[in-house]
Amino acid sequence: MDLKALDPANYEQQLAEKCERMRSMFAPFDAPELEVFPSEPKHYRMRAEFRVWHDDDDLYYIMFDQAQGEKVRTDQFLPASALINKFMPRLMEALRPHEHLRRKLFQVDFLSTLSGELLISLLYHRQLDDAWIAGVRALRDTWRAEGYKVDFIGRARKQKWCLDREFVDETLHVHGRPMHYRQIENSFTQPNGKVAEKMLEWAVDCTRDSHGDLLELYCGNGNFSLALAQNFDQVLATELAKPSVESAQHNIAVNNIDNVTIIRMSAEDFTDAMNGVRAFNRLKGIDLKSYNCNTIFVDPPRAGLDKATEQMVQGYDRILYISCNPDTLLENLQTLGETHKVTRLALFDQFPYTHHMEAGVLLERK
């Protein structure tokens, strides 16, 4: 990251440049007017990771400035949430005097929420002992007594200490409706909380007045599945990562949603199941033919959809596609565009001050 680029005064200009770039990229597909969802210009990231530098008695965070080619002391970090920035100096102040907490600490990961929870992971190049546990528990209890919802995880080689919880519980508001999501440490979540709300609202708007059921691939912790459930009779969603599936099941229950089913399997395996290539034990008791899915939602990794999944996706009347990599989205559109037309196009500025763009497209059968 170019740390000198982190200037709110430049935000509007960098967003305008992204908009022009995205319009140009999607022009060959006769895309409609671009819908733009900006970010807050500061304190927008709900998670952040920092290396730790030891300098005699001093201890501080560093980041690597790619533009300058050097490491930079980072006492505060403009993109990180206000809660993370509040606790960055407090944590260092608490760690510096205590050898059993600071020794061979090399990284700190913060995971925060819009609803005010904070999980701090401390990573070490040594094994953790009872003195570490006692010290970090005392620190946690002090901050909890002040009214903060904070917890700690300690990590070392083949070792993980979780004092209480390895997750935070987030609340996102979708058109005024609170949606509750458990987010597990080291599992994927949308980093920009406010833009994540806008993404959910856009997806809900795209699928209003839907008929039948929804199929979703790469559902994660059920982030989109639960918000979209209101627009469909049933939602069938797939996810491979076990912690994300467990979170999704919790989120289904805590939001009192009864029309979402989560299957733990990859998109590639599910494509094979849909095509009758092979049977899977994980699908026992689930009658795929009973679902009337004419809409499919995909939010794939940066590599995009594989060829088999592309072809499977083409079988649906409507395709809602969220992409963290517009380049691979464009590659997929070379195939999807043969049968479907882009009817909505959105830019979600998840990552201000970087070249990264989050895109959303709605495709409908020609």
JOWOPE-V801024 format. One record per residue. RES is the residue in one letter. SS is DSSP state (helix for helix, strand for strand, loop for the rest). NEAR is the number of other C-alpha atoms within 10 Angstrom. D_CENTER is the distance of its C-alpha to the mean C-alpha in Angstrom with 2 decimals. Layout:
# JOWOPE-V801024
RES:SS:NEAR:D_CENTER  RES:SS:NEAR:D_CENTER
This chain:
# JOWOPE-V801024
M:loop:14:18.96  D:loop:13:22.07  L:helix:17:22.35  K:helix:10:25.27  A:helix:15:23.26  L:loop:18:21.38  D:loop:14:23.84  P:helix:16:23.11  A:helix:10:26.44  N:helix:13:25.10  Y:helix:18:21.97  E:helix:14:23.71  Q:helix:12:25.31  Q:helix:16:22.27  L:helix:22:20.55  A:helix:12:23.84  E:helix:11:23.91  K:helix:20:20.53  C:helix:20:21.84  E:helix:11:25.02  R:helix:12:23.40  M:helix:19:21.32  R:helix:18:24.47  S:helix:11:26.44  M:helix:14:24.14  F:helix:18:24.20  A:helix:10:27.83  P:helix:9:29.25  F:helix:14:27.59  D:loop:11:29.33  A:loop:18:26.10  P:loop:14:26.62  E:loop:11:26.08  L:strand:17:22.65  E:strand:15:20.70  V:strand:16:19.10  F:strand:17:16.50  P:loop:18:16.82  S:loop:23:14.98  E:loop:17:16.83  P:loop:17:18.74  K:loop:17:18.09  H:loop:17:16.19  Y:loop:22:12.94  R:strand:28:10.53  M:loop:23:9.63  R:strand:22:9.71  A:strand:17:12.39  E:strand:16:14.62  F:strand:18:18.35  R:strand:18:21.32  V:strand:22:24.38  W:strand:18:27.84  H:strand:15:31.10  D:strand:8:34.13  D:loop:6:37.08  D:loop:7:36.50  D:strand:12:33.58  L:strand:17:29.93  Y:strand:20:27.10  Y:strand:23:23.69  I:strand:18:23.71  M:strand:18:21.52  F:strand:17:22.76  D:strand:14:23.63  Q:loop:11:23.58  A:loop:11:25.82  Q:loop:12:28.38  G:loop:9:28.06  E:strand:10:28.27  K:strand:14:26.62  V:strand:13:26.42  R:strand:13:26.74  T:loop:18:23.84  D:loop:12:24.92  Q:loop:15:22.56  F:loop:20:19.48  L:loop:18:19.25  P:loop:24:15.53  A:strand:23:14.66  S:loop:23:14.89  A:helix:19:18.51  L:helix:19:18.24  I:helix:28:17.16  N:helix:17:19.99  K:helix:12:22.35  F:helix:16:21.96  M:helix:19:21.89  P:helix:16:25.71  R:helix:11:26.44  L:helix:14:24.95  M:helix:17:26.98  E:helix:14:30.05  A:helix:14:29.74  L:helix:21:29.33  R:helix:17:32.04  P:loop:13:35.10  H:loop:12:34.12  E:helix:11:34.70  H:helix:19:33.22  L:helix:20:29.81  R:helix:19:29.75  R:loop:15:31.53  K:loop:16:29.60  L:strand:22:26.26  F:strand:17:24.35  Q:strand:18:20.73  V:strand:19:18.87  D:strand:18:15.16  F:strand:23:14.12  L:strand:27:11.42  S:strand:28:12.38  T:loop:23:12.04  L:loop:19:13.71  S:loop:13:16.06  G:loop:15:17.42  E:strand:18:16.38  L:strand:23:16.07  L:strand:23:15.73  I:strand:24:17.44  S:strand:22:17.69  L:strand:22:20.92  L:strand:21:21.57  Y:strand:20:25.23  H:loop:13:27.69  R:loop:14:29.92  Q:loop:14:30.16  L:loop:19:29.52  D:loop:10:32.49  D:helix:8:33.80  A:helix:12:34.34  W:helix:19:30.66  I:helix:19:29.72  A:helix:13:32.38  G:helix:15:31.44  V:helix:21:27.72  R:helix:15:28.55  A:helix:12:31.05  L:helix:17:28.60  R:helix:18:26.04  D:helix:14:28.91  T:helix:13:30.17  W:helix:13:26.97  R:helix:13:26.62  A:helix:9:30.25  E:loop:8:29.32  G:loop:9:27.00  Y:loop:15:23.58  K:strand:16:21.04  V:strand:22:20.40  D:strand:24:20.32  F:strand:22:20.60  I:strand:21:19.95  G:strand:21:22.30  R:strand:19:21.85  A:strand:15:24.62  R:loop:11:25.79  K:loop:6:25.84  Q:strand:11:25.34  K:strand:15:22.80  W:strand:17:23.92  C:strand:14:21.98  L:loop:14:24.16  D:loop:11:22.88  R:loop:13:19.23  E:loop:17:16.41  F:strand:22:13.82  V:strand:22:13.30  D:strand:17:13.75  E:strand:18:12.02  T:strand:18:13.88  L:strand:22:12.77  H:strand:16:15.80  V:strand:17:16.19  H:loop:13:19.64  G:loop:8:20.79  R:strand:10:19.78  P:strand:13:17.86  M:strand:17:15.14  H:strand:20:14.44  Y:strand:23:11.46  R:strand:22:11.92  Q:strand:26:9.20  I:strand:20:10.87  E:loop:19:11.51  N:loop:12:10.64  S:loop:14:8.25  F:loop:13:4.77  T:loop:20:2.46  Q:loop:16:2.27  P:loop:19:5.22  N:strand:25:7.88  G:helix:24:8.89  K:helix:20:11.92  V:helix:21:10.73  A:helix:22:8.18  E:helix:17:11.55  K:helix:19:13.34  M:helix:24:11.34  L:helix:21:12.15  E:helix:18:15.65  W:helix:18:16.20  A:helix:20:15.41  V:helix:19:17.73  D:helix:13:20.31  C:helix:17:20.32  T:loop:18:21.18  R:loop:12:23.69  D:loop:9:27.06  S:loop:15:25.71  H:loop:15:28.04  G:loop:14:27.55  D:strand:21:24.43  L:strand:27:20.91  L:strand:24:19.65  E:strand:24:15.96  L:strand:26:14.88  Y:loop:20:11.66  C:loop:28:10.76  G:loop:26:8.47  N:loop:29:9.29  G:loop:28:10.98  N:helix:22:8.73  F:helix:21:10.92  S:helix:27:13.74  L:helix:24:14.90  A:helix:21:14.93  L:helix:23:16.77  A:helix:19:19.15  Q:helix:16:21.48  N:helix:19:22.41  F:loop:19:23.42  D:loop:16:25.94  Q:loop:21:23.76  V:strand:26:20.24  L:strand:22:20.11  A:strand:27:16.72  T:strand:23:16.16  E:strand:23:13.82  L:loop:17:15.23  A:loop:17:13.55  K:helix:14:15.78  P:helix:18:13.77  S:helix:22:11.10  V:helix:22:14.25  E:helix:17:15.87  S:helix:21:13.18  A:helix:27:13.40  Q:helix:17:17.14  H:helix:17:17.13  N:helix:22:15.14  I:helix:21:17.66  A:helix:12:20.46  V:helix:13:19.49  N:loop:14:19.00  N:loop:10:22.30  I:loop:13:21.25  D:loop:12:23.75  N:loop:16:23.08  V:strand:22:19.91  T:strand:17:20.48  I:strand:22:17.96  I:strand:17:19.37  R:strand:19:18.33  M:loop:20:19.01  S:loop:15:17.81  A:helix:23:17.96  E:helix:16:21.01  D:helix:17:22.81  F:helix:23:22.21  T:helix:19:23.68  D:helix:17:26.65  A:helix:15:27.09  M:helix:14:27.12  N:loop:12:29.60  G:loop:9:31.74  V:loop:10:31.56  R:loop:11:31.33  A:loop:14:30.85  F:loop:11:28.24  N:helix:6:28.98  R:helix:10:25.51  L:helix:14:26.59  K:loop:8:29.81  G:loop:7:30.42  I:loop:12:28.12  D:loop:8:30.19  L:helix:12:28.10  K:helix:8:31.07  S:helix:8:30.99  Y:loop:16:27.85  N:loop:15:28.59  C:strand:23:25.44  N:strand:16:26.04  T:strand:24:22.44  I:strand:22:19.60  F:strand:24:15.90  V:strand:21:13.96  D:loop:19:10.50  P:loop:20:11.63  P:loop:13:10.86  R:loop:13:12.55  A:loop:13:15.89  G:loop:22:15.82  L:loop:20:18.09  D:loop:12:21.06  K:helix:12:24.50  A:helix:13:25.14  T:helix:18:21.95  E:helix:16:22.83  Q:helix:14:26.21  M:helix:15:25.04  V:helix:21:22.71  Q:loop:20:25.80  G:loop:16:27.51  Y:loop:20:25.67  D:loop:16:26.98  R:strand:24:23.68  I:strand:25:20.51  L:strand:20:17.34  Y:strand:19:15.16  I:strand:24:11.81  S:strand:23:11.71  C:loop:20:10.07  N:loop:17:13.67  P:helix:21:16.47  D:helix:15:19.05  T:helix:16:18.24  L:helix:23:17.81  L:helix:18:21.33  E:helix:14:22.58  N:helix:17:21.51  L:helix:19:23.17  Q:helix:11:26.39  T:helix:14:26.65  L:helix:22:25.00  G:loop:18:27.08  E:loop:11:30.22  T:loop:16:29.80  H:strand:19:27.40  K:strand:20:27.36  V:strand:22:24.51  T:strand:17:25.11  R:strand:17:22.14  L:strand:20:20.12  A:strand:22:17.46  L:strand:24:15.96  F:strand:25:12.89  D:loop:24:13.25  Q:loop:26:9.80  F:loop:18:11.72  P:loop:28:15.25  Y:loop:22:18.11  T:loop:15:16.79  H:loop:12:17.65  H:loop:14:14.14  M:loop:21:13.74  E:strand:18:11.36  A:strand:22:13.89  G:strand:23:14.72  V:strand:22:18.05  L:strand:20:20.17  L:strand:25:22.91  E:strand:20:26.05  R:strand:17:28.87  K:loop:10:31.72
